[in-house]
């Protein structure tokens, strides 16, 4: 079996799922952006957010000094602080946990390994396909947001939208790699989903709540959310901090290949 056939099979297996995600999530995000003209220039939305507890404002990325009724502030609160990252993480974790785990649990992995292909190459090709799917979903969402913001007359530069969506895509790749590593190390998809989801939730809360409590501030550098979104891409554009998340992702993929090459395959 040629190496690119593994990636092609993975793309085929998960391609239809991604198409439904594009339609559903694109519609959701598009509707969120479409309601902006109804609140632009009004103080009610900002007042509502100001009345929220500090912890809730931190979770939605609308801390002090941010005008949530502005175009960038609204997108941050409604799309990029919660909706898009949550959706991409669920999508990416679902794929990452199944790249090896699904094949192993259905009994097809031993047949796949019967072909002259190294285990490490198998893992790399499968992750490459998952990365393509994750990035395509992020790119599709970026296009939807760009079209919707133009229609809603929201003054947000496309390069900043791209930077914000790139940060979300990087988080998706990170947790996809984490789920893949978990299945390569512990076999079971359920374990992989649980580990990746737990790490995602904890790291999200640590990064968000560190803004309102000094207790969590020392832990914030350990959160991938801090490196992916801490530079506020909607206001500042791209930042080199994103490379930290990508480097950590590459390290986990390497560990996944090493773990998979060293253990027995369940039959």
SULVENZI-V573383 format. One record per residue. N is the residue number from 1. SS is DSSP state (A for helix, B for strand, O for the rest). PSI is psi in whole degrees, 0 to 359 (* if undefined). OMEGA is omega as a letter, one per 40 degrees, with the letter a starting at -180 (NA if undefined). Layout:
n=N ss=SS psi=PSI omega=OMEGA
n=N ss=SS psi=PSI omega=OMEGA
This chain:
n=1 ss=O psi=129 omega=i
n=2 ss=O psi=150 omega=a
n=3 ss=A psi=318 omega=a
n=4 ss=A psi=343 omega=i
n=5 ss=A psi=327 omega=i
n=6 ss=A psi=314 omega=i
n=7 ss=A psi=319 omega=a
n=8 ss=A psi=319 omega=i
n=9 ss=A psi=319 omega=i
n=10 ss=A psi=318 omega=i
n=11 ss=A psi=321 omega=i
n=12 ss=A psi=319 omega=a
n=13 ss=A psi=323 omega=a
n=14 ss=A psi=358 omega=a
n=15 ss=A psi=318 omega=a
n=16 ss=A psi=321 omega=i
n=17 ss=A psi=316 omega=a
n=18 ss=A psi=322 omega=a
n=19 ss=A psi=318 omega=i
n=20 ss=A psi=323 omega=i
n=21 ss=A psi=318 omega=i
n=22 ss=A psi=315 omega=a
n=23 ss=A psi=310 omega=a
n=24 ss=A psi=311 omega=a
n=25 ss=A psi=324 omega=i
n=26 ss=A psi=319 omega=i
n=27 ss=A psi=319 omega=i
n=28 ss=A psi=311 omega=a
n=29 ss=A psi=319 omega=i
n=30 ss=A psi=319 omega=i
n=31 ss=A psi=323 omega=i
n=32 ss=A psi=319 omega=a
n=33 ss=A psi=325 omega=a
n=34 ss=A psi=335 omega=a
n=35 ss=O psi=356 omega=a
n=36 ss=A psi=316 omega=a
n=37 ss=A psi=334 omega=a
n=38 ss=A psi=343 omega=i
n=39 ss=A psi=350 omega=a
n=40 ss=O psi=133 omega=i
n=41 ss=O psi=1 omega=i
n=42 ss=O psi=148 omega=a
n=43 ss=O psi=353 omega=a
n=44 ss=A psi=318 omega=a
n=45 ss=A psi=313 omega=i
n=46 ss=A psi=319 omega=i
n=47 ss=A psi=321 omega=i
n=48 ss=A psi=316 omega=i
n=49 ss=A psi=324 omega=i
n=50 ss=A psi=333 omega=a
n=51 ss=O psi=349 omega=i
n=52 ss=O psi=153 omega=i
n=53 ss=O psi=153 omega=a
n=54 ss=A psi=324 omega=a
n=55 ss=A psi=318 omega=i
n=56 ss=A psi=321 omega=i
n=57 ss=A psi=322 omega=i
n=58 ss=A psi=321 omega=i
n=59 ss=A psi=322 omega=i
n=60 ss=O psi=9 omega=i
n=61 ss=O psi=29 omega=a
n=62 ss=O psi=58 omega=i
n=63 ss=O psi=188 omega=a
n=64 ss=O psi=143 omega=i
n=65 ss=O psi=358 omega=a
n=66 ss=O psi=125 omega=i
n=67 ss=O psi=100 omega=a
n=68 ss=O psi=343 omega=i
n=69 ss=O psi=351 omega=i
n=70 ss=O psi=167 omega=a
n=71 ss=A psi=311 omega=a
n=72 ss=A psi=322 omega=i
n=73 ss=A psi=320 omega=i
n=74 ss=A psi=316 omega=i
n=75 ss=A psi=321 omega=i
n=76 ss=A psi=313 omega=a
n=77 ss=A psi=320 omega=a
n=78 ss=A psi=334 omega=a
n=79 ss=A psi=302 omega=a
n=80 ss=A psi=344 omega=i
n=81 ss=O psi=334 omega=a
n=82 ss=O psi=300 omega=a
n=83 ss=A psi=304 omega=a
n=84 ss=A psi=313 omega=i
n=85 ss=A psi=317 omega=a
n=86 ss=A psi=314 omega=a
n=87 ss=A psi=315 omega=a
n=88 ss=A psi=323 omega=i
n=89 ss=A psi=317 omega=i
n=90 ss=A psi=315 omega=i
n=91 ss=A psi=309 omega=a
n=92 ss=A psi=320 omega=i
n=93 ss=A psi=320 omega=i
n=94 ss=A psi=320 omega=i
n=95 ss=A psi=313 omega=a
n=96 ss=A psi=321 omega=i
n=97 ss=A psi=338 omega=a
n=98 ss=A psi=352 omega=a
n=99 ss=A psi=313 omega=i
n=100 ss=A psi=319 omega=a
n=101 ss=A psi=320 omega=a
n=102 ss=A psi=316 omega=i
n=103 ss=A psi=321 omega=a
n=104 ss=A psi=318 omega=a
n=105 ss=A psi=332 omega=i
n=106 ss=A psi=355 omega=i
n=107 ss=O psi=14 omega=a
n=108 ss=O psi=351 omega=a
n=109 ss=A psi=320 omega=a
n=110 ss=A psi=327 omega=i
n=111 ss=A psi=320 omega=i
n=112 ss=A psi=321 omega=a
n=113 ss=A psi=351 omega=i
n=114 ss=O psi=340 omega=i
n=115 ss=O psi=157 omega=a
n=116 ss=O psi=75 omega=i
n=117 ss=O psi=135 omega=i
n=118 ss=O psi=148 omega=i
n=119 ss=A psi=318 omega=i
n=120 ss=A psi=319 omega=i
n=121 ss=A psi=324 omega=i
n=122 ss=A psi=313 omega=a
n=123 ss=A psi=316 omega=a
n=124 ss=A psi=318 omega=a
n=125 ss=A psi=321 omega=i
n=126 ss=A psi=319 omega=i
n=127 ss=A psi=323 omega=i
n=128 ss=A psi=318 omega=i
n=129 ss=A psi=318 omega=i
n=130 ss=A psi=322 omega=i
n=131 ss=A psi=320 omega=i
n=132 ss=A psi=314 omega=a
n=133 ss=A psi=317 omega=a
n=134 ss=A psi=316 omega=a
n=135 ss=A psi=325 omega=i
n=136 ss=A psi=318 omega=i
n=137 ss=A psi=317 omega=i
n=138 ss=A psi=318 omega=i
n=139 ss=A psi=320 omega=i
n=140 ss=A psi=318 omega=i
n=141 ss=A psi=322 omega=i
n=142 ss=A psi=318 omega=i
n=143 ss=A psi=317 omega=i
n=144 ss=A psi=314 omega=a
n=145 ss=A psi=319 omega=i
n=146 ss=A psi=316 omega=i
n=147 ss=A psi=316 omega=a
n=148 ss=A psi=320 omega=i
n=149 ss=A psi=325 omega=i
n=150 ss=A psi=316 omega=i
n=151 ss=A psi=327 omega=a
n=152 ss=O psi=4 omega=i
n=153 ss=O psi=45 omega=i
n=154 ss=O psi=127 omega=a
n=155 ss=O psi=81 omega=i
n=156 ss=O psi=123 omega=a
n=157 ss=O psi=141 omega=a
n=158 ss=A psi=325 omega=a
n=159 ss=A psi=328 omega=i
n=160 ss=A psi=325 omega=i
n=161 ss=A psi=317 omega=i
n=162 ss=A psi=320 omega=i
n=163 ss=A psi=318 omega=i
n=164 ss=A psi=318 omega=i
n=165 ss=A psi=329 omega=i
n=166 ss=A psi=323 omega=i
n=167 ss=A psi=322 omega=i
n=168 ss=A psi=318 omega=i
n=169 ss=A psi=320 omega=i
n=170 ss=A psi=321 omega=i
n=171 ss=A psi=319 omega=i
n=172 ss=A psi=316 omega=i
n=173 ss=A psi=320 omega=i
n=174 ss=A psi=311 omega=a
n=175 ss=A psi=336 omega=i
n=176 ss=A psi=315 omega=i
n=177 ss=A psi=323 omega=i
n=178 ss=A psi=317 omega=i
n=179 ss=A psi=321 omega=i
n=180 ss=A psi=315 omega=i
n=181 ss=A psi=319 omega=a
n=182 ss=A psi=320 omega=i
n=183 ss=A psi=325 omega=i
n=184 ss=A psi=330 omega=a
n=185 ss=A psi=322 omega=a
n=186 ss=A psi=3 omega=i
n=187 ss=O psi=309 omega=a
n=188 ss=O psi=133 omega=i
n=189 ss=A psi=321 omega=a
n=190 ss=A psi=319 omega=i
n=191 ss=A psi=316 omega=a
n=192 ss=A psi=314 omega=i
n=193 ss=A psi=317 omega=a
n=194 ss=A psi=315 omega=a
n=195 ss=A psi=311 omega=a
n=196 ss=A psi=318 omega=i
n=197 ss=A psi=319 omega=a
n=198 ss=A psi=315 omega=i
n=199 ss=A psi=320 omega=i
n=200 ss=A psi=314 omega=a
n=201 ss=A psi=313 omega=a
n=202 ss=A psi=315 omega=a
n=203 ss=A psi=326 omega=i
n=204 ss=A psi=313 omega=a
n=205 ss=A psi=321 omega=i
n=206 ss=A psi=313 omega=a
n=207 ss=A psi=319 omega=a
n=208 ss=A psi=310 omega=a
n=209 ss=A psi=346 omega=i
n=210 ss=O psi=338 omega=i
n=211 ss=O psi=342 omega=a
n=212 ss=O psi=358 omega=i
n=213 ss=O psi=132 omega=a
n=214 ss=A psi=343 omega=a
n=215 ss=A psi=321 omega=a
n=216 ss=A psi=350 omega=a
n=217 ss=A psi=320 omega=i
n=218 ss=O psi=338 omega=a
n=219 ss=O psi=347 omega=a
n=220 ss=A psi=322 omega=i
n=221 ss=A psi=344 omega=i
n=222 ss=A psi=349 omega=a
n=223 ss=O psi=128 omega=i
n=224 ss=A psi=335 omega=i
n=225 ss=A psi=327 omega=i
n=226 ss=A psi=319 omega=a
n=227 ss=A psi=333 omega=a
n=228 ss=A psi=324 omega=a
n=229 ss=A psi=356 omega=a
n=230 ss=O psi=339 omega=a
n=231 ss=O psi=7 omega=i
n=232 ss=O psi=69 omega=a
n=233 ss=A psi=332 omega=i
n=234 ss=A psi=338 omega=i
n=235 ss=A psi=333 omega=a
n=236 ss=A psi=347 omega=a
n=237 ss=O psi=205 omega=a
n=238 ss=O psi=152 omega=i
n=239 ss=O psi=148 omega=a
n=240 ss=O psi=343 omega=i
n=241 ss=O psi=335 omega=i
n=242 ss=A psi=334 omega=i
n=243 ss=A psi=334 omega=i
n=244 ss=A psi=317 omega=i
n=245 ss=A psi=317 omega=a
n=246 ss=A psi=323 omega=i
n=247 ss=A psi=318 omega=i
n=248 ss=A psi=323 omega=i
n=249 ss=A psi=313 omega=i
n=250 ss=A psi=321 omega=i
n=251 ss=A psi=319 omega=i
n=252 ss=A psi=325 omega=i
n=253 ss=A psi=319 omega=i
n=254 ss=A psi=317 omega=i
n=255 ss=A psi=324 omega=i
n=256 ss=A psi=317 omega=i
n=257 ss=A psi=319 omega=i
n=258 ss=A psi=317 omega=a
n=259 ss=A psi=320 omega=a
n=260 ss=A psi=326 omega=i
n=261 ss=A psi=339 omega=a
n=262 ss=A psi=352 omega=a
n=263 ss=O psi=163 omega=i
n=264 ss=O psi=151 omega=i
n=265 ss=O psi=130 omega=i
n=266 ss=O psi=139 omega=i
n=267 ss=O psi=* omega=NA
